[in-house]
Amino acid sequence: MRRTEALQGVRVIKFRSEFERHEAGELNQIDAAALLGVNERTLRRWCVRFDDAGESGLLDRRLGQVSGKRVPSEREAQIETLYRTRYSGFTAKHFHEHLVRDHGFAWGYTWTKVFLQSNGLLPRATTRGAHRRKRPRRPLPGMMLHQDGSRHGWIGGLDAMDLIVTMDDATNTIYSAFVCPEEGTVSTFQALLQVFGEHGLPLSLYTDRGSHYFHTPRADGPVDRKSPTQVGRALAQLGVEHIAAYSPEARGRSERLFATLQDRLVKELALAGIGTVAAANDFIREVYMPAHNARFAVQAEQDGSAFVAISGVDLAEILCVQEDRQVGHDNTVVFHQLRLQIPPSPLRAHFVKATVKVRRYHDGSHAIFHGPRCLGRYDGHGALRAGALGAAA
């Protein structure tokens, strides 16, 4: 399934959920539009199109169409040549004035500035530091989740490990928390699978700029949205907005939560005599999290929830590492020092030189897919598991 098709499917699911609540009188159009991330006018247009044509009326009609406002490529080349040969050193504003006056340019100043900056012809202006103030909470649970990890000596007698916590911005409720050797892509998918599977899809996820969350070409610089990580790819496929924090102060709620956990959780684990990771995670899930939420969670500003239930989608097949590989001459795929043997398939005699997608799940198991068809599933050591062949993605 292409990413654009997946995003449209998620949008339809979200719209139907909020549309049904609106029809039932639980939401007015303003609140429903806010939950969908659009303005009220757009929501009204969607409702009319949904009444007229059903779900097909919600499809984005712009896909596959070239914008009529796009600057032609030959015009772009002309503008770049003009700046390099005649207007070098001009500011974007000054250059744009000459383009309009002397060269019949009909597009806006903002496009000119962005074009010059993106082609390295004009440096980007340094941004001024913003006046900081406490950010108000989101009014509904599920509108924003925080996820972060903290390395600490959580379990007495063991080396420092990472505690991965996913909490709600509106209520401070902890939805998932567990100790693992190291924070990374696998731990992120494990936490998201727990939360999304139990509560549904949130509108956004707020994290730091760790390498498993974002690709950052320059240290402490902006994230590169054009080069998503495995986590970024999965969130985009599910239609969940991924928000990057640019300072520890921006993650104040997470920082304060971990200060509380480092004080309380360590003592509770020691008091319970827990000395293993498995026992600690069972204790956190069954004992500590309910008590912590009862003590520290706050009431949301508004009644209801922004979580969207997503049916008919296997989240485990999305919240996993996915990488393309080429099948070798022996009908095997090499994936991170594992050699995965493709079993006989009724689809074709062999898959030599075919490009397949290998998926690695948070429990260490693997699967090979050719298009939507599963060719085989394997354990963490690369051994083929019996059954589960030929399933759709």
Disulfide bonds with the S-S distance in Angstrom:
none
